[in-house]
Amino acid sequence: MNTDQSLEQTVQAAIRFEGVGLHSGQTSRVTIYPAEEGHKVRFVRTDIDESVEIPADVQYVRSTHRATILARGDAQISTVEHLLSALYGCGVDNARIELEGEEVPILDGSAKPFVEAIKKVGRTVQQKEREYFSPDVTIRVEGEGDSEILFVPGDDFALDVLLDFGDSQLSSQYFRFTSAMDYATEIAPARTFVRFGDIRQLWEQGLIRGGNVQSAVVLRDSSYSEEALRVLLRDMEMPHRVEDVLEALERPWRLSNEPARHKALDMLGDLALLGMRLKGRIIARNPHHALNVEWVRTLKRKAIEYKKLKGMPKYDLAAAPLMDTEQIKQYLPHRYPFLLVDKIIELSDTHVVGIKNISYDQPFVMGHFPGNPVFPGVLQIEALAQTGGILAMNILGSPGQWDTYFVRIDDVRFKHMVRPGDTLILKMELLQPIKRGLAFMRGTAYVRNKIACEGTLAAQLIRKRDMA
């Protein structure tokens, strides 16, 4: 699988498919176009009055019942997992996928036709660095029944799939895939599978209208018999001859442990909704779309948090500060116990970094949850605001001649407790030039290598002499 290359890729030319959707039974047409760097994978419904673009991102997942369905507004695209898996497995990062219809064609029930078409047109290596996510913590998500996904940190990619449903029609299966293996031969040909006893229920739910024995592995259970098959084909009004179906059911699987490999195929398709490549080991037991998507949502939240932590300033205790407390007092009117910035360690035209040491003897610590003291969240915001005031006054000049007053606080999140003994790192970034004395900044407070709180703050700066 193309996971070890550092640059983004796209397809070299347009690729077209036409076929029937597995669940809708409706014919649809798909065209995959090359896309520029950073575009990522985006679907576009072109068969409706106003085309709707739906990014292949986990936030747009609307349903995971027997397939992964993306939606935006009233427009949806279903059964995206096989196509997304093929793109992910072939190393395609950027693509525009136009779809006439609401479901990606099932074709032969695997990713093989998509992979063969991608290989035929080739890929273009682009100039943008590929984005990787490599969490340094174990992440576990449990699903219904005996299903779970465990992520273990690592420097490479590996996927282990274990199927054990505890029934006779499918014995325990195990499949392991690594980035050194060939996706096109090891995973892509694996077809979707279904128990014979589930087919009628799925049909009655309005699903599998486009399914057939050529596009799925049918697992026979205790309900299976030739007569039961005849009745099923009659009730479903399927045109297939019973003899042809029986012959198809006798054909060997394409690959050993094909169902486990298809689960790996589905997992990679759902993993593509993360929007970046993953490094580490995935161990999945009885995975399914609902669990896959919940796991990817967890990864997405972690990735966003990690990105924010990349901007965490480095605090060298031995380094002399740019401003100590006495110098800060020349900028700010606040005094003990309400001066909430002890030192400034970074200052530019667009950002500032301050430090606040939290000690137990401070009155707002002693009186806040006695017996379990924490530094109040509202004072964390105040500490950020005071730090931002230093940046604003440094830009405007005449330190100490301005007062700053909150006019707005938005999108504030408190994520980790701040306790006595902690050191709070306060970072404020200017979002736009200061105009008419209005300053808009994004603030992030860090504690113990984690984000304590964050938010967007706006303040009005007023010269002291103007207040007379």
N, C-alpha and C positions, 0 to 999 in steps of 0.2 A: 504493500500500500504506500502511496506517495505521502508519507507523513514526515519524512526526514529531510525534505528539501526546504530551503529557507525562503524562497520567493513565491509569491502568489502566482496562480495560473488560471487561464481561461481556455475555452475551446477555440480552435482555430477558425471554424466555420459553423454556419447554422446546421442544426440537426433536427430532423422532423420525424414525428411518429404519429400514427393514427391507430386507434383501437377502441375497445369497449372497456368501460369502467367495471371493476370487479363488483361493486355494490349497486351502482345505479343501473348498470346494463346499457347505458347510453354511450354512443360513439363520441369520442372527443379527439381533438388534434392538439399536439404539443410541438412547439418549436423552441429549441434551445439556442440562444444567440450568445456570441462573445460579449463580454462586459469589461469595462475599464477597471483598473486597480481600485481596490477598496469598495467596489460596488456590492460585493457579496452575492448571495443567491437571492433572487427576487422573482416571484411569480406575478404574472399579469393576466387577469381575466379580460380577454378581448372580445368576448361574445355578448357582452352586455352593453347597454346604451352608452354608459361612460366607463371606460376601462378603469379597473381598480388594481392597484399594485399591492401585493401582499408579501412582505419580506419573509424569507424562510428563517424565522426567529421564534423561539419558544413562547414569547409573549403573545403571539398571534394564534396559538393553538386553541381551538374552540371545543374539540371533542377528540376522544381517543377510543371510541367504541369500535373495536375491530379494525381500526385504521387511524392514522393521524390526519386530522382535518384542521386546516388553517382558515382563518376568516378575518375579514376586515369590513365592518359595517354589515351590509346584507350579502356581500359577496363571499363565497367560500370556495376552497379547493380541497378535495379529499384524496386520500390514499397517496400522499406525497412521499412516503417513506422509501419506496424502492428506487425512485429516481434520485432522491437526495442521497441515498446510500451509494449509488453508482458514482455520483459526482464527488462525494467525499472519498470513496475508495480509489478513484482515479486521480485524486489530487486537484480537482477543479474547485477553485475558491470563489470565482466570480462568474456569474451567468445571469442572463435575463431569459426567463422561461415564459413564453406566451402560451396561453391555454384557451382553446375554444371548447368550452364545456366545463363542468364543475368537478370532474374527477380525472386524475391521471390514468391513462390506460393500463390495464393489468398485464397486457401482452402475454408472456408465458408464465407469469406468476413469480418471476425472479428479477434480478437486476441485469441479467446477462445481455438482453437486447440493447439496453442503454449503454453498457460498458463497451460492447462491440462497436456501436456507433461512435462513441467518443474516441475510441482507438482509431477508427477509420479516418476521422477528420483531423485527429491530432490535437495537441494542446500547445498553447503559447505561454512561455515563461515571461512573467511581467517583472517590473522593477521594485515593486513594494515588498517589504519584508512581511512574511507570513506572521500572523498573530497566533501565539501559542499560550495556552493556559496550563500551568503545572502546579497545582495546589500542593502545599507542603504538609497537609494534614489528611488524615483518613476521613472519608465522607461515606456515610451509610444511610441508605433510604430503604425502608421496608414497605412492601405492598400488601395487598390482601392475600390471605392464605399463606402458603409457604413460598413467598417470593421476596427477593431483596437484591439490591445492587450495592456493592462495596467498592469504593475507590481507594487505592493504596498509592501513595506517592512513588514516583519513579522518574528516571531520565528518558525513558523510551515509552512506546505505546504497546500495550498488550490487552487482549480481551479474552476472558475465560467465561464460557457459557455452560451452565449445568441445567439440564432438564430432568426433572424427576417428579412426575405427576402422580406417582403411586398407583397407576392403573396398568392394565395388561396390554392395551393397544399401542403403547409407546414405552419401551423400556428406557431406563435411565441412559441419558446421552451426555457426553462431554465434548466440547470443542474449544480449542485454544488458537487464537490468532494473534500474530505479532506484526510489527511494521516490516519485518524482514520477509514476510510471506506475500504471495501474490493474491491480491483481492480478486482479480479477474477469474482465477481458477479455483480458489479455495472457498469463496463466499458467493460471488455473483450468480452462479448457476442454481443456487439453492432456492427451491420454490416454496411458496406459502403452503401451509398444511392445515387440515381440518379433520376432526373426528366425524365419522359417518353419522353417529347419533346426534351431532349438533346441526347437521345440514338443514333439517326441516325447521328447527327453531329459528335459525338465521334467515331462512326464506320467509317465514311468517313475520319476522321483524322488518321485512322489506329490504333485506341485505342480499348479497351474493347473486344479484340478478344477472351479472355478467360472468359468473364463474362457470368453469367446466373442468373435466378431469385432466385436460391438457395443461392447465395453469395452476394445478394444486396437487399436493400429495394427500390422498384420502386415507386416513387411518381407520381401519375396520375395527369395530368393537362388537360387543355381544349382541347389539341390535342389528348387525349386518347379516343379510342373507340375499340370495338372488331375487327372491320374491319381494323382500323389503325394498330392494333397489328398483324393481319394476314399478312398485307402487309409488315410490318417491319420484321417479322420472315422470310418471303419469300425472301425479298431483302438481308437480312443478311445471308441467306442460313443456318439458324439455324435448327437443327434437332428436336427441341422441338415441341410437339403437342400443338396446341393452347389451348386445354382444360386443359392440364397440367399446362400451364403457367397461365391461368385464375385462376385455383385453387390455385396456389402458390401466386398470387397477392392478393387473398382474405384472406390469413392467417394473423393472428394478428402479430404485432411486438413482438419481443422477450422481449423488455423492454419498459416501458413508456418513452416517448421522446427519442426513440432510435437514431434518427439522431443527437441530441445534444450530446448524450453520445459518439457516434462515433467521433464527432468532438473533444471531450475530448481525446479519444483514439489516434487520429491522432496527437493531440498537444503533448501528452506525448511521442509519437514516435519521433517526430521532436525535442522535448526538450532533448531527449537522446543524440542528436548530440552535446550538450554542453560539454559532457564528464565529468560531475560532477553533483551532486544532487543540487537541488535548494530549498531554504527556502524563503517563502514569499507567497503572494496571487497574483494569476494571474486572471485577468478579461478579457475575450475574447468575442468580439462581431463579429459574422459572420467570424470566423477564416478560413483560408485556407492555403495550404502548402506554397505558396509564402510568405505570411505574417508571418507564423510560423517561417520559415527559416530566414527571415530578422530580426525578433525579437531575435532569438537565436544568430544570428551574433552580434547583439547589446550587448546581454548578454556576449558573448565571449570576446568582446573588453573590456567591463567593468571588467570582471573577470581577464583578463591579467593586466589591470591597477591596480586593487585591490591587486593582488599578488605582483606587484612591490612596492606598497605603504606599504605592510607589512614589507618591508626592510627599511622603512624610519627611520633614527636614531631619538632618543629622545633628544631634546635639552632643557636642564635645564638652564634657564637664571641665576639662582643663583649659579650654580656650577662653580668652578674655572676651566679654560681651561687647557689642557695639554700644549699648547703653546699659548703665546700671540703674538702680532704683532712684538715685538722686538726679540722674539725667532725665529719667522718665518723668519725674515730678515737675520738670521744667515744661513738659508738654501737656500733662494732664492735671486737672484741678483736684483729682481724687486723693484722699489720704487714708491712712489706716483707720478702720479695717476695710475700707472699700477700694483701696488701690489694689487691683487684681493682676498686675503685671510686675514681675520682679526684675526681668531683664529682657533686652532685645538682642537677638543673635543674628538676624538677617534683616536687611532693609534695602529695598530698591525702589524704582519708580512705579512698580506694579504689585509688589508684595512685601509683607513683613512677617517676621516670625518672633513671637514672644514666648517667655517661659513663666509659668506660675508654679511655685512649689507649695504643695498642700500640707500644712502642719496641723496637728490635732488641736493646738491651743487657739486656733482662729475661732472667733465666736460663732460664725455661721456653720462651722463644722461641729462644734460642741453642742449646739442647740438643734441640729438637724438630725432626726432619727437617733436620739441618744441610745447608746448601747450598740448601735450599728451605724456609725457615722459615715456620711457620704458628703461630697462637695455638691451643693445644689445645682441642678441643671440650669436654672435661670441665671445663676452666677457664672456658669461656664459661658453662656451667651454674652453676659456682661463683660467677662474677661476678653472674649474675642472682640467685642465692640471697642473696648479700650485699646487693644492692640491695633485695631483698624484705625482708630483715631490718630494714633502716632503716624501711621502711613499717610493719612489724609493731610495732617498738618505739615508733614515733611514735604509733601508735594506742593501745598499752597504757600509754604513759608510762614514766617512769624510764629514759631512754636510758642504755645502757651497763650496765644491771643485769640484762640478759637474755643468754642464749646460745641460738642457734638450731641445731637438729640436723635433718638430713634424715630424714624417715620414709618418703618416697615420691617417685619421679620417674616420670612417665608421658608417653607419646606424644611423646617427644623426636625432633626431626628436625633434622639439620644440613644446611644448604642451600648455603651459600657460605663459602669459605675466608676466614679473617681473617689478614691478614699484617702484618708490621711497617710502621708508618706509618699504619695504619688507625685510625679512631676508631669504637669500638663504642658504640652507643646501647642502653642496657639498660632495658627497660620491664617492669614487674611490675604486674599487675592483680589485686586481691583478688576471689576468686570467691564467697566467702561470709563472713559475720562470723566473727571469731576466737572460738572457743569452747574452753574448757579448754586454752588455750595452743596449740591446733592452728590453723595458718594454711595455707590452700589458695590458691595463686595461679597465674595463667597468665603465663608469661614469654616475651618475644620480644626477641631481640637483632638489631639492624639494623647493616648495614655497607654503605657506598657505595650507599645507596638500595635495598638488597636485604635480605631476611631472611637473617641468618646462621644462626640456630637458633631453635627454639621448643619449648616443652614445658610440662607442668603439674607444679608442684612443691608438695610438702607438707612442712611443718617443724613441729617441736615446740619451743615457746619455754619455757625453764626459767629461773627467777630464780637468779642465781648463789648467793644465800645458801641456796637450797633444796638445793644440791648438796653442801653441807658434810657 
